[in-house]
């Protein structure tokens, strides 16, 4: 299942901003970058919409797995897990960028989702008592 439109992070300049200025938290198989949302960096088609509490992009390179089918499954797994979590900050909306590292394709879905939850908790983007179903 793909992320709903309101939660998708799009636009080359948006991703570039996250890579340059986003705060990064590293895990063994995932890296989380996050930044307070800046509506002026969104593509023009998305600027007028109501802001969601978070938007996310998931990056899975060919170094993770050579087959696109497997990379897309990993991306959908993380999308589905993110939708079940109460992500947000009291200061306002946040942009997230999850990057999978080489070797993550050999991990189970539960391991990857658990690491994702841990990174979000360490970043202070969800409450400590939150859990994945």
Biotite code that builds the C-alpha atoms (Angstrom):
import biotite.structure as struc

atoms = struc.array([
    struc.Atom([0.000, 0.000, 0.000], chain_id="A", res_id=1, res_name="UNK", atom_name="CA", element="C"),
    struc.Atom([1.347, 3.413, -0.928], chain_id="A", res_id=2, res_name="UNK", atom_name="CA", element="C"),
    struc.Atom([1.286, 6.439, 1.315], chain_id="A", res_id=3, res_name="UNK", atom_name="CA", element="C"),
    struc.Atom([-1.705, 8.738, 0.897], chain_id="A", res_id=4, res_name="UNK", atom_name="CA", element="C"),
    struc.Atom([-0.963, 11.899, -1.091], chain_id="A", res_id=5, res_name="UNK", atom_name="CA", element="C"),
    struc.Atom([-0.993, 14.110, 2.014], chain_id="A", res_id=6, res_name="UNK", atom_name="CA", element="C"),
    struc.Atom([1.883, 12.086, 3.546], chain_id="A", res_id=7, res_name="UNK", atom_name="CA", element="C"),
    struc.Atom([4.094, 11.802, 0.459], chain_id="A", res_id=8, res_name="UNK", atom_name="CA", element="C"),
    struc.Atom([7.224, 13.868, 0.278], chain_id="A", res_id=9, res_name="UNK", atom_name="CA", element="C"),
    struc.Atom([7.980, 14.892, -3.293], chain_id="A", res_id=10, res_name="UNK", atom_name="CA", element="C"),
    struc.Atom([10.264, 17.192, -5.194], chain_id="A", res_id=11, res_name="UNK", atom_name="CA", element="C"),
    struc.Atom([13.969, 17.143, -5.843], chain_id="A", res_id=12, res_name="UNK", atom_name="CA", element="C"),
    struc.Atom([14.580, 20.362, -3.909], chain_id="A", res_id=13, res_name="UNK", atom_name="CA", element="C"),
    struc.Atom([12.763, 18.931, -0.894], chain_id="A", res_id=14, res_name="UNK", atom_name="CA", element="C"),
    struc.Atom([14.939, 15.829, -0.832], chain_id="A", res_id=15, res_name="UNK", atom_name="CA", element="C"),
    struc.Atom([18.078, 17.917, -1.408], chain_id="A", res_id=16, res_name="UNK", atom_name="CA", element="C"),
    struc.Atom([17.172, 20.147, 1.543], chain_id="A", res_id=17, res_name="UNK", atom_name="CA", element="C"),
    struc.Atom([16.709, 17.106, 3.776], chain_id="A", res_id=18, res_name="UNK", atom_name="CA", element="C"),
    struc.Atom([20.073, 15.678, 2.712], chain_id="A", res_id=19, res_name="UNK", atom_name="CA", element="C"),
    struc.Atom([21.848, 18.991, 3.340], chain_id="A", res_id=20, res_name="UNK", atom_name="CA", element="C"),
    struc.Atom([20.158, 20.353, 6.443], chain_id="A", res_id=21, res_name="UNK", atom_name="CA", element="C"),
    struc.Atom([18.150, 17.528, 7.982], chain_id="A", res_id=22, res_name="UNK", atom_name="CA", element="C"),
    struc.Atom([19.077, 16.067, 11.330], chain_id="A", res_id=23, res_name="UNK", atom_name="CA", element="C"),
    struc.Atom([20.227, 12.470, 10.920], chain_id="A", res_id=24, res_name="UNK", atom_name="CA", element="C"),
    struc.Atom([19.879, 9.480, 13.201], chain_id="A", res_id=25, res_name="UNK", atom_name="CA", element="C"),
    struc.Atom([21.616, 6.274, 12.172], chain_id="A", res_id=26, res_name="UNK", atom_name="CA", element="C"),
    struc.Atom([20.658, 2.691, 12.823], chain_id="A", res_id=27, res_name="UNK", atom_name="CA", element="C"),
    struc.Atom([22.257, -0.535, 11.605], chain_id="A", res_id=28, res_name="UNK", atom_name="CA", element="C"),
    struc.Atom([19.963, -0.845, 8.562], chain_id="A", res_id=29, res_name="UNK", atom_name="CA", element="C"),
    struc.Atom([18.063, 2.449, 8.369], chain_id="A", res_id=30, res_name="UNK", atom_name="CA", element="C"),
    struc.Atom([18.908, 6.123, 8.477], chain_id="A", res_id=31, res_name="UNK", atom_name="CA", element="C"),
    struc.Atom([16.333, 8.730, 9.431], chain_id="A", res_id=32, res_name="UNK", atom_name="CA", element="C"),
    struc.Atom([16.665, 12.342, 8.386], chain_id="A", res_id=33, res_name="UNK", atom_name="CA", element="C"),
    struc.Atom([14.086, 14.855, 9.570], chain_id="A", res_id=34, res_name="UNK", atom_name="CA", element="C"),
    struc.Atom([13.448, 18.548, 9.322], chain_id="A", res_id=35, res_name="UNK", atom_name="CA", element="C"),
    struc.Atom([10.600, 20.914, 10.264], chain_id="A", res_id=36, res_name="UNK", atom_name="CA", element="C"),
    struc.Atom([8.336, 21.279, 7.239], chain_id="A", res_id=37, res_name="UNK", atom_name="CA", element="C"),
    struc.Atom([8.758, 24.231, 4.886], chain_id="A", res_id=38, res_name="UNK", atom_name="CA", element="C"),
    struc.Atom([5.758, 24.586, 2.587], chain_id="A", res_id=39, res_name="UNK", atom_name="CA", element="C"),
    struc.Atom([7.585, 26.843, 0.122], chain_id="A", res_id=40, res_name="UNK", atom_name="CA", element="C"),
    struc.Atom([9.914, 23.933, -0.770], chain_id="A", res_id=41, res_name="UNK", atom_name="CA", element="C"),
    struc.Atom([7.057, 21.689, -1.921], chain_id="A", res_id=42, res_name="UNK", atom_name="CA", element="C"),
    struc.Atom([6.194, 21.384, -5.612], chain_id="A", res_id=43, res_name="UNK", atom_name="CA", element="C"),
    struc.Atom([3.577, 24.014, -6.645], chain_id="A", res_id=44, res_name="UNK", atom_name="CA", element="C"),
    struc.Atom([0.846, 21.376, -6.969], chain_id="A", res_id=45, res_name="UNK", atom_name="CA", element="C"),
    struc.Atom([1.144, 20.492, -3.254], chain_id="A", res_id=46, res_name="UNK", atom_name="CA", element="C"),
    struc.Atom([1.557, 23.938, -1.673], chain_id="A", res_id=47, res_name="UNK", atom_name="CA", element="C"),
    struc.Atom([-2.121, 24.797, -1.369], chain_id="A", res_id=48, res_name="UNK", atom_name="CA", element="C"),
    struc.Atom([-3.125, 21.606, 0.408], chain_id="A", res_id=49, res_name="UNK", atom_name="CA", element="C"),
    struc.Atom([-3.758, 21.225, 4.115], chain_id="A", res_id=50, res_name="UNK", atom_name="CA", element="C"),
    struc.Atom([-0.556, 20.302, 5.913], chain_id="A", res_id=51, res_name="UNK", atom_name="CA", element="C"),
    struc.Atom([-0.417, 16.845, 7.448], chain_id="A", res_id=52, res_name="UNK", atom_name="CA", element="C"),
    struc.Atom([1.512, 16.308, 10.686], chain_id="A", res_id=53, res_name="UNK", atom_name="CA", element="C"),
    struc.Atom([4.232, 14.578, 8.642], chain_id="A", res_id=54, res_name="UNK", atom_name="CA", element="C"),
    struc.Atom([5.387, 13.790, 5.119], chain_id="A", res_id=55, res_name="UNK", atom_name="CA", element="C"),
    struc.Atom([7.826, 11.041, 4.321], chain_id="A", res_id=56, res_name="UNK", atom_name="CA", element="C"),
    struc.Atom([10.011, 9.771, 1.526], chain_id="A", res_id=57, res_name="UNK", atom_name="CA", element="C"),
    struc.Atom([11.642, 6.339, 1.530], chain_id="A", res_id=58, res_name="UNK", atom_name="CA", element="C"),
    struc.Atom([14.868, 5.813, -0.394], chain_id="A", res_id=59, res_name="UNK", atom_name="CA", element="C"),
    struc.Atom([15.883, 2.276, -1.344], chain_id="A", res_id=60, res_name="UNK", atom_name="CA", element="C"),
    struc.Atom([18.905, 2.190, -3.625], chain_id="A", res_id=61, res_name="UNK", atom_name="CA", element="C"),
    struc.Atom([20.033, -0.619, -5.900], chain_id="A", res_id=62, res_name="UNK", atom_name="CA", element="C"),
    struc.Atom([22.773, -1.338, -3.348], chain_id="A", res_id=63, res_name="UNK", atom_name="CA", element="C"),
    struc.Atom([20.082, -2.661, -1.005], chain_id="A", res_id=64, res_name="UNK", atom_name="CA", element="C"),
    struc.Atom([18.792, -5.199, -3.534], chain_id="A", res_id=65, res_name="UNK", atom_name="CA", element="C"),
    struc.Atom([19.332, -5.448, -7.265], chain_id="A", res_id=66, res_name="UNK", atom_name="CA", element="C"),
    struc.Atom([15.708, -6.325, -8.050], chain_id="A", res_id=67, res_name="UNK", atom_name="CA", element="C"),
    struc.Atom([13.218, -3.466, -8.162], chain_id="A", res_id=68, res_name="UNK", atom_name="CA", element="C"),
    struc.Atom([10.408, -5.763, -7.028], chain_id="A", res_id=69, res_name="UNK", atom_name="CA", element="C"),
    struc.Atom([12.176, -6.394, -3.720], chain_id="A", res_id=70, res_name="UNK", atom_name="CA", element="C"),
    struc.Atom([13.042, -2.703, -3.262], chain_id="A", res_id=71, res_name="UNK", atom_name="CA", element="C"),
    struc.Atom([9.403, -1.739, -3.818], chain_id="A", res_id=72, res_name="UNK", atom_name="CA", element="C"),
    struc.Atom([8.234, -4.327, -1.271], chain_id="A", res_id=73, res_name="UNK", atom_name="CA", element="C"),
    struc.Atom([10.584, -2.852, 1.315], chain_id="A", res_id=74, res_name="UNK", atom_name="CA", element="C"),
    struc.Atom([9.314, 0.641, 0.538], chain_id="A", res_id=75, res_name="UNK", atom_name="CA", element="C"),
    struc.Atom([5.662, -0.440, 0.871], chain_id="A", res_id=76, res_name="UNK", atom_name="CA", element="C"),
    struc.Atom([6.436, -2.237, 4.144], chain_id="A", res_id=77, res_name="UNK", atom_name="CA", element="C"),
    struc.Atom([7.812, 0.971, 5.655], chain_id="A", res_id=78, res_name="UNK", atom_name="CA", element="C"),
    struc.Atom([4.917, 3.033, 4.266], chain_id="A", res_id=79, res_name="UNK", atom_name="CA", element="C"),
    struc.Atom([2.409, 0.701, 5.895], chain_id="A", res_id=80, res_name="UNK", atom_name="CA", element="C"),
    struc.Atom([4.257, 0.794, 9.213], chain_id="A", res_id=81, res_name="UNK", atom_name="CA", element="C"),
    struc.Atom([4.474, 4.597, 9.219], chain_id="A", res_id=82, res_name="UNK", atom_name="CA", element="C"),
    struc.Atom([0.723, 4.954, 8.743], chain_id="A", res_id=83, res_name="UNK", atom_name="CA", element="C"),
    struc.Atom([0.075, 3.153, 12.034], chain_id="A", res_id=84, res_name="UNK", atom_name="CA", element="C"),
    struc.Atom([2.296, 5.443, 14.129], chain_id="A", res_id=85, res_name="UNK", atom_name="CA", element="C"),
    struc.Atom([1.332, 8.739, 15.807], chain_id="A", res_id=86, res_name="UNK", atom_name="CA", element="C"),
    struc.Atom([4.153, 10.782, 14.245], chain_id="A", res_id=87, res_name="UNK", atom_name="CA", element="C"),
    struc.Atom([4.361, 14.489, 14.896], chain_id="A", res_id=88, res_name="UNK", atom_name="CA", element="C"),
    struc.Atom([5.784, 17.351, 16.863], chain_id="A", res_id=89, res_name="UNK", atom_name="CA", element="C"),
    struc.Atom([3.946, 20.008, 18.878], chain_id="A", res_id=90, res_name="UNK", atom_name="CA", element="C"),
    struc.Atom([5.939, 22.715, 17.042], chain_id="A", res_id=91, res_name="UNK", atom_name="CA", element="C"),
    struc.Atom([4.367, 21.804, 13.708], chain_id="A", res_id=92, res_name="UNK", atom_name="CA", element="C"),
    struc.Atom([4.613, 19.470, 10.715], chain_id="A", res_id=93, res_name="UNK", atom_name="CA", element="C"),
    struc.Atom([7.773, 17.512, 10.023], chain_id="A", res_id=94, res_name="UNK", atom_name="CA", element="C"),
    struc.Atom([9.404, 16.009, 6.945], chain_id="A", res_id=95, res_name="UNK", atom_name="CA", element="C"),
    struc.Atom([11.010, 12.571, 7.162], chain_id="A", res_id=96, res_name="UNK", atom_name="CA", element="C"),
    struc.Atom([13.415, 10.764, 4.885], chain_id="A", res_id=97, res_name="UNK", atom_name="CA", element="C"),
    struc.Atom([14.092, 7.083, 5.552], chain_id="A", res_id=98, res_name="UNK", atom_name="CA", element="C"),
    struc.Atom([17.051, 5.540, 3.737], chain_id="A", res_id=99, res_name="UNK", atom_name="CA", element="C"),
    struc.Atom([17.635, 1.815, 3.756], chain_id="A", res_id=100, res_name="UNK", atom_name="CA", element="C"),
    struc.Atom([21.212, 0.624, 3.976], chain_id="A", res_id=101, res_name="UNK", atom_name="CA", element="C"),
    struc.Atom([22.805, -2.352, 2.229], chain_id="A", res_id=102, res_name="UNK", atom_name="CA", element="C"),
    struc.Atom([21.945, -5.559, 4.055], chain_id="A", res_id=103, res_name="UNK", atom_name="CA", element="C"),
    struc.Atom([18.466, -4.426, 5.059], chain_id="A", res_id=104, res_name="UNK", atom_name="CA", element="C"),
    struc.Atom([16.843, -6.624, 2.377], chain_id="A", res_id=105, res_name="UNK", atom_name="CA", element="C"),
    struc.Atom([17.930, -9.710, 4.345], chain_id="A", res_id=106, res_name="UNK", atom_name="CA", element="C"),
    struc.Atom([16.143, -8.537, 7.504], chain_id="A", res_id=107, res_name="UNK", atom_name="CA", element="C"),
    struc.Atom([12.582, -9.460, 8.363], chain_id="A", res_id=108, res_name="UNK", atom_name="CA", element="C"),
    struc.Atom([9.817, -6.891, 8.123], chain_id="A", res_id=109, res_name="UNK", atom_name="CA", element="C"),
    struc.Atom([9.427, -6.890, 11.904], chain_id="A", res_id=110, res_name="UNK", atom_name="CA", element="C"),
    struc.Atom([13.127, -6.080, 12.380], chain_id="A", res_id=111, res_name="UNK", atom_name="CA", element="C"),
    struc.Atom([12.996, -3.161, 9.942], chain_id="A", res_id=112, res_name="UNK", atom_name="CA", element="C"),
    struc.Atom([9.787, -1.777, 11.421], chain_id="A", res_id=113, res_name="UNK", atom_name="CA", element="C"),
    struc.Atom([11.200, -2.134, 14.926], chain_id="A", res_id=114, res_name="UNK", atom_name="CA", element="C"),
    struc.Atom([14.311, -0.196, 13.926], chain_id="A", res_id=115, res_name="UNK", atom_name="CA", element="C"),
    struc.Atom([12.146, 2.462, 12.265], chain_id="A", res_id=116, res_name="UNK", atom_name="CA", element="C"),
    struc.Atom([10.120, 2.837, 15.473], chain_id="A", res_id=117, res_name="UNK", atom_name="CA", element="C"),
    struc.Atom([13.337, 3.086, 17.503], chain_id="A", res_id=118, res_name="UNK", atom_name="CA", element="C"),
    struc.Atom([14.758, 5.820, 15.237], chain_id="A", res_id=119, res_name="UNK", atom_name="CA", element="C"),
    struc.Atom([11.526, 7.833, 15.413], chain_id="A", res_id=120, res_name="UNK", atom_name="CA", element="C"),
    struc.Atom([11.505, 7.565, 19.212], chain_id="A", res_id=121, res_name="UNK", atom_name="CA", element="C"),
    struc.Atom([15.159, 8.620, 19.435], chain_id="A", res_id=122, res_name="UNK", atom_name="CA", element="C"),
    struc.Atom([14.365, 11.640, 17.247], chain_id="A", res_id=123, res_name="UNK", atom_name="CA", element="C"),
    struc.Atom([11.503, 12.581, 19.588], chain_id="A", res_id=124, res_name="UNK", atom_name="CA", element="C"),
    struc.Atom([8.930, 12.328, 16.810], chain_id="A", res_id=125, res_name="UNK", atom_name="CA", element="C"),
    struc.Atom([6.669, 9.802, 18.560], chain_id="A", res_id=126, res_name="UNK", atom_name="CA", element="C"),
    struc.Atom([5.897, 8.976, 22.168], chain_id="A", res_id=127, res_name="UNK", atom_name="CA", element="C"),
    struc.Atom([7.838, 6.263, 23.969], chain_id="A", res_id=128, res_name="UNK", atom_name="CA", element="C"),
    struc.Atom([4.773, 4.052, 24.486], chain_id="A", res_id=129, res_name="UNK", atom_name="CA", element="C"),
    struc.Atom([3.933, 3.832, 20.768], chain_id="A", res_id=130, res_name="UNK", atom_name="CA", element="C"),
    struc.Atom([4.251, 0.428, 19.162], chain_id="A", res_id=131, res_name="UNK", atom_name="CA", element="C"),
    struc.Atom([3.691, -1.236, 15.843], chain_id="A", res_id=132, res_name="UNK", atom_name="CA", element="C"),
    struc.Atom([0.766, -3.635, 15.457], chain_id="A", res_id=133, res_name="UNK", atom_name="CA", element="C"),
])
